[in-house]
Amino acid sequence: IPFFSQIIVVDDGSSDESLQKLKQYTDKISILINTSNKGKGYSVARALDIANCDIILLLDADIINYTTADLSLLIEPVAQRQFDFTVKVPDNPLFLYINVSGIRCYWRKDLLPLTSAFARTSKYGLELLLNKAMLQSRGVFIKLNDYRHFDKFHKYPFFRAVWEYGKETGSLLYQLIFTADRGALHNIKKNP
Protein backbone atom coordinates (compact mmCIF):
# COMPACT_ATOMS: atom_id res chain seq x y z
CA ILE A 1 0.00 0.00 0.00
CA PRO A 2 1.81 3.09 -1.24
CA PHE A 3 1.24 5.63 1.54
CA PHE A 4 1.79 3.32 4.50
CA SER A 5 5.27 3.00 5.94
CA GLN A 6 4.10 0.71 8.73
CA ILE A 7 1.15 -1.64 9.24
CA ILE A 8 0.45 -2.96 12.73
CA VAL A 9 -2.15 -5.67 13.27
CA VAL A 10 -3.30 -6.61 16.75
CA ASP A 11 -4.84 -10.04 17.23
CA ASP A 12 -7.05 -9.42 20.26
CA GLY A 13 -7.40 -13.01 21.42
CA SER A 14 -9.18 -14.24 18.30
CA SER A 15 -10.30 -17.85 18.26
CA ASP A 16 -10.53 -18.23 14.48
CA GLU A 17 -7.67 -18.71 12.03
CA SER A 18 -6.84 -15.00 11.72
CA LEU A 19 -3.42 -15.26 13.32
CA GLN A 20 -2.33 -18.13 11.08
CA LYS A 21 -3.39 -16.16 8.01
CA LEU A 22 -1.60 -13.03 9.21
CA LYS A 23 1.66 -14.85 9.85
CA GLN A 24 2.26 -15.26 6.11
CA TYR A 25 2.67 -11.45 5.91
CA THR A 26 5.18 -10.95 8.74
CA ASP A 27 7.67 -9.50 6.26
CA LYS A 28 5.19 -6.65 5.53
CA ILE A 29 3.33 -6.13 8.82
CA SER A 30 4.00 -6.09 12.55
CA ILE A 31 1.76 -8.44 14.52
CA LEU A 32 0.94 -7.94 18.19
CA ILE A 33 -0.85 -10.78 19.96
CA ASN A 34 -3.12 -10.49 22.98
CA THR A 35 -3.50 -13.96 24.48
CA SER A 36 -7.05 -13.07 25.51
CA ASN A 37 -9.54 -10.44 24.37
CA LYS A 38 -8.38 -7.22 26.04
CA GLY A 39 -10.52 -4.82 23.99
CA LYS A 40 -9.88 -2.30 21.27
CA GLY A 41 -8.55 0.43 23.55
CA TYR A 42 -5.89 -1.84 25.04
CA SER A 43 -4.95 -3.09 21.57
CA VAL A 44 -4.67 0.41 20.10
CA ALA A 45 -2.51 1.49 23.06
CA ARG A 46 -0.15 -1.43 22.40
CA ALA A 47 0.07 -0.59 18.71
CA LEU A 48 0.80 3.07 19.43
CA ASP A 49 3.73 1.97 21.59
CA ILE A 50 5.51 0.61 18.51
CA ALA A 51 4.11 2.95 15.86
CA ASN A 52 6.69 5.18 14.21
CA CYS A 53 4.46 7.17 11.84
CA ASP A 54 3.11 10.68 12.31
CA ILE A 55 -0.39 9.81 11.07
CA ILE A 56 -2.30 6.90 12.59
CA LEU A 57 -5.18 5.22 10.78
CA LEU A 58 -7.39 3.04 13.00
CA LEU A 59 -9.22 0.31 11.08
CA ASP A 60 -11.56 -2.48 12.16
CA ALA A 61 -11.06 -6.08 11.14
CA ASP A 62 -14.76 -6.69 10.51
CA ILE A 63 -14.64 -4.33 7.54
CA ILE A 64 -12.98 -5.60 4.40
CA ASN A 65 -12.27 -4.32 0.91
CA TYR A 66 -10.66 -1.06 1.96
CA THR A 67 -9.44 0.61 -1.22
CA THR A 68 -6.61 3.06 -1.72
CA ALA A 69 -9.23 5.65 -2.70
CA ASP A 70 -11.20 5.19 0.53
CA LEU A 71 -8.11 5.20 2.73
CA SER A 72 -6.95 8.37 0.97
CA LEU A 73 -10.30 10.00 1.78
CA LEU A 74 -9.58 9.35 5.46
CA ILE A 75 -5.92 10.35 5.45
CA GLU A 76 -5.68 13.37 3.13
CA PRO A 77 -7.75 15.86 5.20
CA VAL A 78 -5.44 15.16 8.15
CA ALA A 79 -2.21 15.06 6.14
CA GLN A 80 -3.13 18.34 4.44
CA ARG A 81 -4.02 19.83 7.86
CA GLN A 82 -7.58 20.65 6.81
CA PHE A 83 -8.81 18.72 9.87
CA ASP A 84 -7.20 17.30 13.00
CA PHE A 85 -8.94 13.95 12.56
CA THR A 86 -11.39 12.08 10.34
CA VAL A 87 -14.09 9.52 11.18
CA LYS A 88 -15.86 7.13 8.78
CA VAL A 89 -19.57 7.80 8.49
CA PRO A 90 -21.16 4.94 10.47
CA ASP A 91 -23.29 2.39 8.62
CA ASN A 92 -26.05 2.68 11.21
CA PRO A 93 -27.60 6.20 11.24
CA LEU A 94 -28.02 6.01 15.04
CA PHE A 95 -24.26 5.72 15.37
CA LEU A 96 -23.83 8.99 13.48
CA TYR A 97 -25.45 10.76 16.44
CA ILE A 98 -23.38 9.04 19.11
CA ASN A 99 -20.30 8.59 16.91
CA VAL A 100 -18.92 5.20 17.76
CA SER A 101 -17.40 4.55 14.36
CA GLY A 102 -14.05 2.86 14.82
CA ILE A 103 -12.56 3.85 11.46
CA ARG A 104 -10.57 7.01 12.19
CA CYS A 105 -7.43 8.93 11.32
CA TYR A 106 -5.41 11.04 13.80
CA TRP A 107 -2.05 12.60 14.36
CA ARG A 108 0.04 10.27 16.53
CA LYS A 109 1.05 13.17 18.79
CA ASP A 110 -2.63 13.69 19.66
CA LEU A 111 -3.12 10.04 20.62
CA LEU A 112 0.03 9.38 22.65
CA PRO A 113 -1.08 11.30 25.78
CA LEU A 114 -4.25 9.17 25.84
CA THR A 115 -2.76 5.67 25.66
CA SER A 116 -2.97 4.90 29.38
CA ALA A 117 -6.68 5.80 29.31
CA PHE A 118 -7.27 3.68 26.19
CA ALA A 119 -6.53 0.44 28.02
CA ARG A 120 -9.25 1.13 30.59
CA THR A 121 -12.08 1.64 28.09
CA SER A 122 -15.05 -0.65 27.47
CA LYS A 123 -16.27 -1.89 24.09
CA TYR A 124 -17.17 1.55 22.74
CA GLY A 125 -15.16 3.40 25.32
CA LEU A 126 -12.26 4.11 22.97
CA GLU A 127 -14.40 6.00 20.48
CA LEU A 128 -16.22 7.94 23.20
CA LEU A 129 -12.91 8.75 24.91
CA LEU A 130 -11.54 10.04 21.61
CA ASN A 131 -14.68 12.12 21.05
CA LYS A 132 -14.18 13.75 24.43
CA ALA A 133 -10.41 14.19 24.09
CA MET A 134 -10.76 15.82 20.68
CA LEU A 135 -13.53 18.19 21.74
CA GLN A 136 -11.42 21.25 20.92
CA SER A 137 -10.09 19.76 17.67
CA ARG A 138 -11.47 19.92 14.15
CA GLY A 139 -12.90 16.66 12.81
CA VAL A 140 -14.93 15.58 9.81
CA PHE A 141 -17.07 12.57 8.91
CA ILE A 142 -15.93 10.89 5.70
CA LYS A 143 -18.16 8.66 3.59
CA LEU A 144 -16.35 5.62 2.26
CA ASN A 145 -17.56 3.82 -0.83
CA ASP A 146 -15.90 0.49 -1.51
CA TYR A 147 -15.85 -1.44 1.74
CA ARG A 148 -17.89 -4.36 3.07
CA HIS A 149 -18.89 -4.53 6.72
CA PHE A 150 -19.38 -7.93 8.32
CA ASP A 151 -22.00 -7.42 11.00
CA LYS A 152 -22.56 -9.87 13.84
CA PHE A 153 -25.10 -11.86 11.82
CA HIS A 154 -22.41 -12.55 9.22
CA LYS A 155 -19.95 -13.70 11.87
CA TYR A 156 -22.07 -15.65 14.33
CA PRO A 157 -25.13 -17.89 14.54
CA PHE A 158 -28.34 -15.96 15.15
CA PHE A 159 -28.57 -16.22 18.96
CA ARG A 160 -24.88 -15.48 19.46
CA ALA A 161 -25.19 -12.43 17.19
CA VAL A 162 -28.15 -11.17 19.24
CA TRP A 163 -26.11 -11.76 22.43
CA GLU A 164 -23.10 -9.87 21.02
CA TYR A 165 -25.27 -6.93 19.97
CA GLY A 166 -26.83 -6.92 23.45
CA LYS A 167 -23.38 -6.75 25.07
CA GLU A 168 -22.38 -3.88 22.79
CA THR A 169 -25.59 -2.02 23.54
CA GLY A 170 -25.06 -2.44 27.29
CA SER A 171 -21.49 -1.22 27.01
CA LEU A 172 -22.55 1.77 24.95
CA LEU A 173 -25.35 2.69 27.35
CA TYR A 174 -22.97 2.42 30.28
CA GLN A 175 -20.52 4.78 28.60
CA LEU A 176 -23.23 7.25 27.64
CA ILE A 177 -24.90 7.25 31.07
CA PHE A 178 -21.85 7.20 33.34
CA THR A 179 -19.48 9.42 31.38
CA ALA A 180 -19.66 13.02 30.27
CA ASP A 181 -19.06 12.17 26.61
CA ARG A 182 -22.55 12.99 25.34
CA GLY A 183 -21.61 16.54 24.38
CA ALA A 184 -18.38 15.62 22.66
CA LEU A 185 -19.81 15.28 19.18
CA HIS A 186 -20.37 18.88 18.22
CA ASN A 187 -16.82 19.37 16.96
CA ILE A 188 -17.20 16.89 14.13
CA LYS A 189 -18.38 18.36 10.87
CA LYS A 190 -21.15 16.29 9.34
CA ASN A 191 -19.81 16.03 5.82
CA PRO A 192 -20.93 12.65 4.44
SULRAVEN-V654537 format. One record per backbone hydrogen bond with DSSP energy under -0.5 kcal/mol. CO is the residue of the C=O (numbers start at 1). NH is the residue of the N-H. E is the energy in kcal/mol with one decimal. If there is no record, write none. Layout:
# SULRAVEN-V654537
co;nh;e
CO;NH;E
CO;NH;E
This chain:
# SULRAVEN-V654537
co;nh;e
1;4;-1.5
3;5;-0.5
7;30;-2.9
9;11;-0.6
9;32;-2.8
10;12;-0.9
11;13;-1.4
11;34;-3.2
17;21;-2.0
18;22;-2.5
19;23;-2.0
21;24;-0.8
22;25;-2.6
23;26;-1.2
25;28;-2.6
25;29;-1.8
30;9;-3.0
30;32;-0.5
32;11;-3.0
32;34;-0.5
33;35;-0.6
34;13;-1.0
36;38;-0.7
39;43;-2.0
40;44;-3.0
41;45;-2.3
42;46;-2.1
43;47;-2.2
44;48;-2.6
45;49;-1.3
46;50;-0.7
47;50;-1.0
47;51;-1.1
54;108;-3.5
56;58;-0.6
56;106;-2.6
57;59;-0.6
58;104;-1.7
60;63;-1.2
62;150;-3.5
64;148;-2.7
67;71;-2.7
68;72;-2.3
69;73;-1.8
70;74;-1.4
71;75;-2.2
72;76;-2.8
73;77;-0.5
75;78;-0.9
75;79;-2.9
76;80;-2.7
77;82;-2.0
77;83;-2.1
78;81;-1.8
84;107;-0.6
85;140;-1.1
86;105;-2.1
87;142;-2.9
91;93;-0.6
92;95;-1.1
92;96;-0.7
93;96;-0.8
93;97;-0.9
94;97;-0.7
94;98;-1.4
95;99;-2.0
95;100;-0.7
102;104;-0.8
103;88;-2.9
104;58;-3.1
105;86;-1.7
106;56;-3.1
107;110;-1.0
107;111;-1.0
108;111;-0.9
108;112;-2.3
109;113;-0.6
111;114;-2.1
111;115;-0.5
112;115;-1.3
114;117;-0.8
114;118;-1.9
115;119;-1.3
117;120;-1.1
118;121;-1.9
122;125;-0.8
122;126;-0.8
124;128;-2.0
125;129;-2.8
126;130;-2.6
127;131;-2.4
128;132;-2.1
129;133;-2.9
130;134;-2.2
132;135;-1.4
134;137;-2.1
137;139;-0.6
138;84;-2.9
138;85;-1.4
139;189;-2.9
140;87;-2.2
142;89;-2.7
142;144;-0.6
148;64;-3.1
148;150;-0.6
149;151;-0.9
151;154;-1.6
151;155;-1.1
152;156;-2.5
157;161;-2.6
158;162;-2.4
159;163;-2.1
160;164;-2.8
161;165;-2.6
162;166;-2.2
163;167;-2.3
164;168;-2.3
165;169;-2.6
166;170;-2.4
167;171;-2.4
168;172;-2.8
169;173;-2.8
170;174;-2.4
171;175;-2.3
172;176;-2.6
173;177;-2.7
174;178;-2.9
175;179;-0.9
180;183;-0.6
181;184;-1.9
183;186;-0.8
185;188;-1.6
187;139;-1.6
187;189;-0.6
189;141;-2.4
189;191;-1.3
